[in-house]
Amino acid sequence: MPRNLIFCFVFVLFSLSLGNKKTSQYSYVEHLTKATIKNKAYDRPAVVMFFAPWCPFSKGFRPTFEEFAKLMRGKMLVGDVDE
């Protein structure tokens, strides 16, 4: 295989592995979608973060949002939407 093709293949695999990790398994943030947000966030107090995984501001704010979700656990819904 040509060297450039191998590099591209490795880069794509690495990018896909990063993209699939929306939240950690220990996250207190509930992942929401267009289909689930209406059922889960409209009937109780909620804070929802709309984010893009490629955005440096979203990445930088994520640890603070996770800490907020941990503090609010059981008091309100803290969720995120990536769509």
KOLROSE-478676 format. One record per residue: x, y, z of N, C-alpha, C, O in turn. Coordinates in pm, 1 decimal, padded with zeros to 6 digits. Atoms other than C-alpha are relative to their C-alpha. Layout:
// KOLROSE-478676
{{X; Y; Z}; {X; Y; Z}; {X; Y; Z}; {X; Y; Z}}
...
***
This chain:
// KOLROSE-478676
{{00083.8; -00118.6; 00000.0}; {00000.0; 00000.0; 00000.0}; {00088.0; 00124.6; 00000.0}; {00190.8; 00128.3; 00067.6}}
{{-00075.6; -00125.0; -00002.2}; {00124.4; 00348.9; -00071.8}; {-00003.8; 00063.1; 00139.6}; {-00100.6; 00048.0; 00214.2}}
{{-00014.3; -00060.4; -00132.6}; {00240.5; 00541.6; 00232.2}; {-00111.7; 00101.0; 00031.2}; {-00161.5; 00105.4; 00143.7}}
{{00106.8; -00098.6; -00021.0}; {-00016.8; 00821.2; 00186.0}; {-00133.7; -00066.1; 00030.0}; {-00211.6; -00016.5; 00111.4}}
{{00125.5; 00070.5; -00021.5}; {-00301.8; 00573.2; 00171.8}; {-00005.4; -00058.0; 00141.6}; {-00109.6; -00053.4; 00206.9}}
{{-00006.5; 00053.4; -00136.2}; {-00189.8; 00408.0; 00496.1}; {-00023.4; 00111.9; 00101.0}; {-00097.9; 00093.6; 00197.2}}
{{00018.1; -00113.4; -00089.5}; {-00168.3; 00749.1; 00665.7}; {-00146.2; 00042.7; 00003.9}; {-00200.2; 00067.9; 00111.7}}
{{00140.7; -00039.8; 00006.0}; {-00519.5; 00840.2; 00548.2}; {-00088.3; -00100.4; 00072.7}; {-00181.1; -00061.6; 00143.7}}
{{00077.6; 00104.6; -00065.5}; {-00657.5; 00507.7; 00669.2}; {00011.7; 00010.9; 00152.2}; {-00088.5; 00002.7; 00223.1}}
{{-00022.2; -00014.2; -00144.0}; {-00502.0; 00551.0; 01014.9}; {-00068.4; 00126.1; 00051.4}; {-00129.9; 00123.3; 00158.1}}
{{00063.8; -00125.2; -00040.2}; {-00624.9; 00911.4; 01033.7}; {-00151.4; -00015.0; 00008.9}; {-00212.2; 00032.8; 00104.6}}
{{00144.4; 00020.4; 00000.3}; {-00981.5; 00811.6; 00945.8}; {-00041.6; -00087.2; 00118.6}; {-00140.2; -00056.1; 00185.5}}
{{00033.3; 00085.0; -00114.2}; {-00984.0; 00532.2; 01205.6}; {00011.4; 00076.6; 00131.1}; {-00073.6; 00063.2; 00219.1}}
{{-00018.5; -00079.9; -00121.1}; {-00849.5; 00768.4; 01470.4}; {-00112.9; 00101.1; 00015.3}; {-00164.8; 00119.0; 00125.4}}
{{00108.5; -00098.4; -00004.3}; {-01109.1; 01033.2; 01382.9}; {-00132.6; -00064.9; 00037.8}; {-00209.0; -00009.0; 00116.4}}
{{00122.8; 00070.0; -00033.7}; {-01391.6; 00783.0; 01399.7}; {-00003.3; -00042.2; 00145.4}; {-00108.2; -00036.0; 00209.6}}
{{-00003.0; 00041.2; -00140.4}; {-01279.0; 00657.1; 01738.0}; {-00024.7; 00118.6; 00091.9}; {-00087.9; 00102.5; 00196.3}}
{{00025.3; -00119.3; -00080.9}; {-01281.1; 01012.8; 01875.2}; {-00143.8; 00045.6; -00012.8}; {-00204.0; 00089.0; 00085.4}}
{{00135.3; -00046.8; 00025.0}; {-01615.2; 01096.1; 01719.4}; {-00107.1; -00081.6; 00069.5}; {-00214.8; -00029.4; 00098.3}}
{{00099.9; 00084.7; -00064.0}; {-01795.7; 00804.1; 01880.2}; {-00009.0; 00020.3; 00149.8}; {-00104.7; -00026.6; 00211.4}}
{{-00000.9; -00019.3; -00144.1}; {-01709.3; 00910.9; 02234.1}; {-00067.0; 00131.9; 00034.4}; {00000.1; 00231.5; 00061.2}}
{{00073.8; -00122.6; -00028.8}; {-01982.0; 01165.5; 02296.3}; {00005.6; 00032.4; 00148.4}; {00026.5; 00147.6; 00186.5}}
{{-00013.1; -00017.0; -00143.3}; {-01981.8; 01114.4; 02671.0}; {00065.9; -00124.7; 00054.9}; {00057.2; -00231.9; -00005.1}}
{{-00063.3; 00116.4; -00058.8}; {-01787.3; 00887.0; 02897.5}; {-00105.4; -00087.5; 00065.3}; {-00218.2; -00043.2; 00087.4}}
{{00096.1; 00090.7; -00061.0}; {-01953.0; 00585.1; 03054.7}; {-00035.8; 00042.5; 00141.9}; {-00136.9; -00002.3; 00196.1}}
{{00026.1; -00047.9; -00135.0}; {-01933.3; 00761.3; 03392.3}; {-00059.1; 00140.2; 00001.4}; {-00065.2; 00203.9; 00106.6}}
{{00051.9; -00135.1; 00012.5}; {-02086.5; 01083.6; 03269.1}; {-00135.2; 00013.9; 00069.3}; {-00216.8; -00078.2; 00068.6}}
{{00128.9; -00032.9; -00059.2}; {-02372.3; 01247.4; 03457.3}; {-00087.4; 00075.1; -00099.7}; {-00201.4; 00109.5; -00068.5}}
{{00073.4; -00069.2; 00104.9}; {-02481.3; 01417.0; 03134.7}; {-00073.6; -00103.9; -00083.6}; {-00014.0; -00200.4; -00131.4}}
{{00079.6; 00092.2; 00079.3}; {-02765.0; 01242.0; 02954.7}; {00002.5; 00043.8; -00146.1}; {-00028.0; 00158.9; -00177.5}}
{{-00003.6; -00032.8; 00141.9}; {-02722.6; 01227.3; 02578.2}; {-00141.9; -00002.4; -00055.2}; {-00214.6; -00100.5; -00039.2}}
{{00133.4; -00013.8; 00057.7}; {-03036.0; 01347.6; 02400.5}; {00010.7; 00011.4; -00151.6}; {00114.4; 00050.6; -00205.0}}
{{00008.4; -00014.7; 00145.6}; {-03140.8; 01339.6; 02036.0}; {-00124.1; 00081.6; -00032.3}; {-00200.7; 00118.2; 00056.8}}
{{00120.5; -00071.3; 00042.8}; {-03404.2; 01520.3; 01833.7}; {-00125.8; -00076.1; 00041.2}; {-00227.7; -00016.0; 00075.3}}
{{00116.8; 00082.1; -00032.3}; {-03638.7; 01231.7; 01903.7}; {-00027.4; -00006.6; 00150.4}; {-00143.3; -00016.2; 00190.8}}
{{00019.1; 00018.2; -00144.0}; {-03581.2; 01212.0; 02281.5}; {-00007.9; 00129.6; 00079.7}; {-00055.5; 00128.1; 00193.2}}
{{-00004.6; -00123.9; -00077.9}; {-03540.2; 01575.4; 02384.3}; {-00139.3; 00046.6; 00041.8}; {-00157.3; 00096.6; 00152.8}}
{{00135.3; -00046.0; -00031.7}; {-03911.9; 01652.1; 02370.7}; {-00060.9; -00079.6; 00114.7}; {-00128.5; -00022.8; 00200.5}}
{{00056.4; 00085.4; -00104.7}; {-04005.8; 01356.8; 02592.3}; {00071.0; 00016.8; 00134.1}; {00008.9; 00000.1; 00239.0}}
{{-00077.2; -00003.1; -00124.7}; {-03730.2; 01409.0; 02849.0}; {00021.5; 00139.3; 00057.0}; {00029.8; 00154.4; 00178.9}}
{{-00039.7; -00132.4; -00048.8}; {-03659.9; 01781.7; 02871.3}; {-00114.7; 00099.0; 00013.2}; {-00095.0; 00205.7; 00071.3}}
{{00107.8; -00098.1; -00001.2}; {-03998.9; 01949.3; 02835.5}; {-00087.2; -00007.8; 00124.7}; {-00158.7; 00087.8; 00154.8}}
{{00090.7; 00016.8; -00113.2}; {-04172.9; 01814.0; 03146.4}; {00066.3; 00020.3; 00136.4}; {00001.9; -00000.9; 00239.2}}
{{-00071.0; -00023.6; -00125.7}; {-03910.2; 01898.0; 03411.6}; {00111.8; 00101.8; -00023.4}; {00148.8; 00128.3; -00137.7}}
{{-00111.2; -00094.2; 00018.4}; {-03634.0; 02150.4; 03477.1}; {00117.8; -00068.7; -00069.9}; {00153.6; -00182.0; -00037.6}}
{{-00108.7; 00060.9; 00076.2}; {-03349.1; 02091.1; 03235.8}; {00097.7; 00106.9; -00048.2}; {00059.8; 00220.7; -00075.7}}
{{-00103.8; -00080.4; 00064.6}; {-03022.5; 02239.0; 03113.8}; {00058.0; -00088.9; -00108.5}; {00107.8; -00198.0; -00080.8}}
{{-00046.3; 00079.9; 00113.5}; {-02924.9; 02117.6; 02768.6}; {00108.9; 00076.4; -00073.3}; {00093.0; 00193.9; -00106.5}}
{{-00112.3; -00058.3; 00073.9}; {-02593.6; 02184.0; 02597.0}; {-00006.1; -00051.0; -00144.3}; {00000.5; -00171.3; -00169.5}}
{{-00006.7; 00034.6; 00141.8}; {-02605.6; 02191.1; 02218.3}; {00144.1; 00022.2; -00042.3}; {00196.1; 00133.2; -00030.6}}
{{-00142.8; -00009.2; 00025.6}; {-02253.8; 02117.4; 02101.2}; {00039.0; -00066.5; -00130.6}; {-00037.5; -00141.8; -00190.8}}
{{-00062.1; 00065.7; 00115.1}; {-02031.7; 02015.6; 01814.5}; {00131.8; -00059.1; 00048.9}; {00213.7; 00013.6; 00105.1}}
{{-00120.5; 00062.8; -00052.1}; {-01756.6; 01764.3; 01895.8}; {00129.6; 00056.8; -00057.6}; {00235.6; 00041.6; 00003.2}}
{{-00120.1; -00056.9; 00061.6}; {-01513.5; 01942.1; 01662.5}; {00029.5; 00140.8; 00050.6}; {00137.6; 00193.6; 00024.3}}
{{-00012.2; -00139.0; -00043.0}; {-01564.5; 02283.4; 01827.5}; {00090.5; 00011.9; 00123.0}; {00066.0; -00054.8; 00223.5}}
{{-00089.3; -00013.3; -00115.4}; {-01281.2; 02391.9; 02059.9}; {-00069.6; 00060.6; 00122.1}; {-00032.0; 00029.8; 00235.2}}
{{00072.5; -00057.9; -00112.7}; {-01523.1; 02595.1; 02274.2}; {-00085.2; -00105.6; 00070.2}; {-00093.2; -00107.9; 00193.0}}
{{00077.3; 00109.7; -00058.1}; {-01749.1; 02292.6; 02324.2}; {00090.1; -00094.2; 00078.6}; {00055.6; -00136.0; 00189.1}}
{{-00095.4; 00088.4; -00068.7}; {-01449.7; 02077.3; 02415.4}; {00050.2; 00063.8; 00129.0}; {00064.5; -00004.6; 00230.3}}
{{-00050.5; -00069.3; -00118.0}; {-01322.5; 02339.1; 02659.6}; {-00104.2; 00011.6; 00110.4}; {-00070.4; 00006.3; 00228.6}}
{{00107.0; -00015.2; -00097.2}; {-01659.4; 02381.4; 02829.5}; {-00045.9; -00133.7; 00057.6}; {-00108.3; -00137.1; 00163.7}}
{{00050.1; 00133.0; -00038.6}; {-01725.4; 02005.8; 02857.4}; {00031.5; -00037.6; 00145.2}; {-00059.4; -00083.2; 00214.6}}
{{-00027.3; 00037.5; -00139.6}; {-01543.5; 01946.9; 03192.5}; {-00084.5; 00079.3; 00100.4}; {-00129.2; 00023.6; 00200.7}}
{{00083.3; -00082.3; -00087.8}; {-01733.2; 02235.6; 03355.1}; {-00144.6; -00049.0; -00003.2}; {-00210.8; -00055.7; 00100.3}}
{{00136.6; 00050.0; 00014.5}; {-02062.5; 02102.9; 03219.2}; {-00016.9; -00133.8; 00070.3}; {-00120.4; -00158.9; 00131.9}}
{{00002.9; 00129.2; -00069.9}; {-01981.0; 01753.5; 03350.7}; {-00007.3; 00021.1; 00150.8}; {-00082.2; -00048.6; 00219.2}}
{{00001.1; -00029.2; -00143.0}; {-01912.8; 01898.5; 03697.1}; {-00136.3; 00055.1; 00042.9}; {-00187.9; 00018.7; 00148.6}}
{{00134.4; -00052.6; -00026.3}; {-02240.8; 02092.8; 03684.9}; {-00101.5; -00113.6; 00003.5}; {-00187.8; -00117.4; 00091.2}}
{{00093.0; 00113.4; 00005.4}; {-02425.3; 01773.8; 03588.4}; {00013.2; -00086.0; 00125.0}; {-00086.4; -00135.9; 00177.4}}
{{-00022.7; 00078.7; -00121.7}; {-02268.7; 01592.2; 03881.9}; {-00065.5; 00067.7; 00120.2}; {-00126.1; 00000.3; 00203.4}}
{{00060.0; -00073.8; -00110.8}; {-02382.7; 01865.5; 04122.8}; {-00152.7; -00000.6; -00005.5}; {-00218.1; 00000.2; 00098.8}}
{{00145.1; -00006.8; 00017.9}; {-02737.8; 01870.3; 03979.5}; {-00065.7; -00137.6; -00008.6}; {-00186.9; -00146.6; -00028.4}}
{{00051.5; 00137.0; 00011.6}; {-02779.1; 01491.2; 03973.5}; {-00119.8; -00019.6; 00093.7}; {-00110.4; 00004.5; 00214.0}}
{{00121.0; 00024.4; -00076.1}; {-03130.7; 01404.0; 04087.1}; {-00087.4; 00123.4; 00019.2}; {-00203.0; 00111.0; 00059.6}}
{{00076.7; -00123.0; -00017.8}; {-03242.0; 01768.7; 04096.0}; {-00060.6; 00049.2; -00131.2}; {-00169.3; 00107.0; -00132.9}}
{{00047.2; -00043.0; 00130.7}; {-03278.7; 01837.3; 03725.4}; {00070.7; -00081.8; -00107.6}; {00172.3; -00146.3; -00081.8}}
{{-00061.6; 00068.1; 00113.1}; {-03201.0; 01691.3; 03386.1}; {00111.7; 00088.1; -00055.3}; {00092.0; 00206.9; -00081.0}}
{{-00111.8; -00067.4; 00065.9}; {-02862.5; 01787.8; 03247.4}; {00036.3; -00087.8; -00119.4}; {00080.7; -00201.5; -00103.2}}
{{-00020.5; 00080.7; 00119.5}; {-02824.9; 01673.0; 02889.7}; {00076.7; 00074.2; -00106.8}; {00101.3; 00194.4; -00097.1}}
{{-00068.0; -00059.5; 00114.5}; {-02643.2; 01732.0; 02566.3}; {-00058.2; -00052.2; -00130.1}; {-00110.3; -00163.6; -00136.6}}
{{00050.3; 00034.3; 00131.7}; {-02741.9; 01727.5; 02201.4}; {00110.4; 00027.4; -00100.2}; {00166.4; 00137.0; -00103.9}}
{{-00099.8; -00012.8; 00106.3}; {-02500.8; 01668.1; 01913.9}; {-00069.6; -00031.8; -00131.1}; {-00056.3; -00142.3; -00183.7}}
{{00069.5; 00022.8; 00126.9}; {-02714.0; 01710.1; 01602.8}; {-00015.3; 00128.6; -00075.8}; {-00071.4; 00129.4; -00185.3}}
***
